[in-house]
Amino acid sequence: MYGWIWRHLPGNTWVRGVISLVLVLAVVYALFQYVFPWAEPLLPFGDVTVDGQGSSGAGNSR
């Protein structure tokens, strides 16, 4: 797939490298701005409870 993209980009190696970098940055921007905020409520990572009463005793300063 990456080879196909690389072959279809215009220009020499330097131009292709710059275009590839811009494409990667655009994908990362789209993920952080649209995809991750959409998917965040669907993930169970917000169900963490930290109340300071762990059984291990680590971190207790009493």
Stockholm file with secondary structure:
# STOCKHOLM 1.0

chainA/1-62         MYGWIWRHLPGNTWVRGVISLVLVLAVVYALFQYVFPWAEPLLPFGDVTVDGQGSSGAGNSR
#=GR chainA/1-62 SS CHHHHHHHSCSSHHHHHHHHHHHHHHHHHHIIIIIHHHHGGGSGGGCCCCCSCCSSCTTCCC
#=GC SS_cons        CHHHHHHHSCSSHHHHHHHHHHHHHHHHHHIIIIIHHHHGGGSGGGCCCCCSCCSSCTTCCC
//
